[in-house]
Amino acid sequence: MTLSLTTYTDAIKEHSEALARLAPSAMDLSVEHCPGWAVEDLLRHLIEVQWFWATIVEQRLDAPVEEGRPTDVAKDGLVERFLSGADHLVQVLSSATQSDHVWTWAPLQHDVAFVTRHQVQEIAVHHWDAAHASGTEVVIASDVATDAIAEFLTVSVSSVSDPADPPRAPFDGVLGLRCSDVNEGWTVRDAPAPGTIGFREGVDVGVPTLTASSSDLLLWLYARKNVAGDAAANQLGERLHALSFMD
């Protein structure tokens, strides 16, 4: 965790509450980047996701849990159930020792801190999805977005610690990602294992670079927004997406 616990939990709470405010009038609207879903389906997904991770952390489980999954919520009760689940998740994460061992899907990190950090991305990106469906715009705070970008490059792409199976085509290049709103950037390059990448903070001089606000760069990583650079940067950006587990 690179931000304070309060920053993470406040972000989960704020994005959840904002999504809940817009959901009642958007339930039947299509979610562009979640094929086949309406906002109703997005809410159902988030109810299950937040229940799942709250249960994992609250019970300090070392394996995934399925029993008790809230799948039968009536449509007219979705917003209320979503808000109560988000509040419970925040309470559980806030009161937990972040170093406590729990099951996660990340090979190198099995602790509460991983859950806390990643659940910010889960709700922030899906808040953007619901807002986008309703024709409004969400800008993710720069501290949250830059932290999420670093976490994405660590755990959500094919890497030496978590290679894609089956192996994917190599990145075969060096790409800079630069924030236009804050002094943050990253350089992505091939890792030793075929079809994996690594990264470091900072942008190497002279490398093809994609530049956008921290919020837009994160949403680009999640294939929600387009970020355009020169031909070389665009091509490397496509290869990075091809090595992502979220694309």
N, C-alpha and C positions, 0 to 999 in steps of 0.2 A: 504494500500500500504506500503510495507516495503522497496522498492527500490525507487530511484528518478524517477520522471516523465520522465526525459530525458532518463534514462536507459530503461524504458519500451518502449517508442516511438522509440528509436534507434533500439531496438531489433525487433520491428515490421517491421521497414523499412529495416533493414539488411536482415532478413529472407525472406521478400517479394522479395527484389531485387535478392537475391541468387536463390530463386525458379524460378523467371522469367528468369534468365540466362540459367538454365538447361532445362526449359520447352519445348522450340521449338524442340529439338531433342528427346524429351521423350513423346510427346503428346499421342501416342498410346500404351505406355507401361502400363501393369497392375499394379495397386497399391495393394500390397499384403494384407494389413490390412484394406482395404476398399473394401469389396467384390463387384465385378461387375463394379468397377470403373477403368478407365484409368486415366493418368495424366490430360488429357483434362477435365474429369469429376471433378477432384480435383480442377482445376483452376475455373471451373464454380461454384463449391461450395464456394470457397473462395471469389470470386467476390460477390456472394449473401450475404455471412456472413459479409464481411467487409462493404458492402453497408447498410445492416440491422443495424449494430451497429453504423455506422457513422450517419445514419438518426436518430436513437434513441437519440444519444447524441446531435447532432446538433439542433434538434427540442425540446429537453428536454421532450420527450414523456413519458407518464405514462402507455402505453399499447403497445403491439407489433404492427408492421407495415408490411403490405404486398403490398399495392399499390405502383407501381413504381419499383418493384423488377426486376433487370436486367437479364432476362432469355433468351433473344434472341440475344446474342452476337455471331457473326460469328466466326468460328474456327480460321480463320486467323487474327482475331482481339482480340483474348482472352488475349494474353500476354500484349498488350498495355492497354486494359481495366482493367486488373488486376493491373498493375502498377499504373494507374491513380487512381483506387479505393483505393489502399493501401496508396498512397500519401495523398489522401483526408482524409482517416481515421486518419492518423498521424497528419495532420493539425488540424482536429476537436478535437482530444484528447489533443493535445498540448495546444490549446487555451481555453479549457474548465476548469471551476472550478471543481476540482475533487470531491468536496462534494455535488455538485448539484444533486438533485433528478432526477432519470430516472427509467424507467422500467428495471428490470433484472429478470432472472429466479431463482436467489438465495434468499431464504426466508429472510435471515437476512441482506442483503445488497442491497439497491436500490439506487446506486449512480454511478456517472461517474467513480470513482476509480475502481469499480468492472469491468466495461467494459475494462478499460485500462489494468488492470492486467491480465484479462482472455484472451484478444486478443493476448497477447504474446504467451500463450500456444497454442492457435488455430493455429497461423502461424508457430510456431517453430516445432510442431509435424507434421503438414502437409508438411512443408519443408523437414523434415526427410523422410516422406512417398515418396515424389517425388524423392529425392536423392536415397533412397533405391531402388526404381523402376528402376533407371538408373544405379545402381551398384556402387554408390558412398556413402560416409559416411558423416553424419553431427553430430557434437558434439555441444550440447547446452551449452552455457557458464554457469559456475558453479553458479554465482550469480542468473542468470535467472532461472536455473534449480531448485536450492534449494528453491527459492521463489515459484516456480510453484508447487513443491511437497507439501509444507505447504498449499498452496491454494487448491490443489487437495484434500488433506485429510480433509479440512474444508467444501468444498461445493460439491464435486463430489462423495461422498460415503454416504450411508445411515447413518444418524445421528439423534440425538434427535430433532434438529430443522428442519430436512428434511428427515423423515423416508421413506424408500421405500414402495410403495403401489402397490401390496400387500406386506405384510411383508416377509422378507427373513430369511433364517436360521441364527442363531446367529454366531458371530465370534468365540466365545468360546475359548479365549486364549489371549496371549500377544505376540506381534511381534515387534522386533526392525528393523528399516530401517536405515542403516548407510552409509554415503558417504565416499568413499575411497580417494577422491581427496581433500576434504575440511573437516574441523572439524564441521560437521553437522550431526544430526541424530534425529529420532523421535521414540517414543514408542506408538504403537497402541494397544488399548484394548477395551473390550466390554463397551458400555455405558449402563445406567440404563434401557432404553427401549429395549425390545427384538428386535434383528436383527439390532441394530445400534452400531456404534463405536465412540470412542473419541480418541484423541491423545494428546501427549505433546512433547515438544522439549527435546532432549536427549534420550539416549538409556539406559534402565534399565540393571543393571548388571545381567548376567546369563540368560537373555531371549533369545529364538531363534531369530536369526538376519539374515537379508539379507543385504549383503554388495556389493556395486558396485559404480562406479562413479556417481556423481549427475545427469549427463545427462542420463546414463543408468537406474538409478532408476526411473527417471521421465518417460522414455520411457517404462519401465516395468509396471508402474502404468497404462499407456495407452495401455497396452497389445501389445506393439511393439517389445520389446526385452525380452529375458529370463534372469532372474537373479536367480542363483541356490545357495541354502544354504544346511543345513542338512535336514533330513527328516521332522523334526518338523517345521522348518522355511518354507520349501516348501509347506507343507500342510496348514499352516496359510496364506501363500501368496495366495494360491488358494481361500481360504475363503474370503480374502480381495478383490480379484477380483470379487468374487460373490456378494459382497456388493457395488461394484462400479457402478455408473450410466453410465460410459464410456466404460465398457467392453462389 
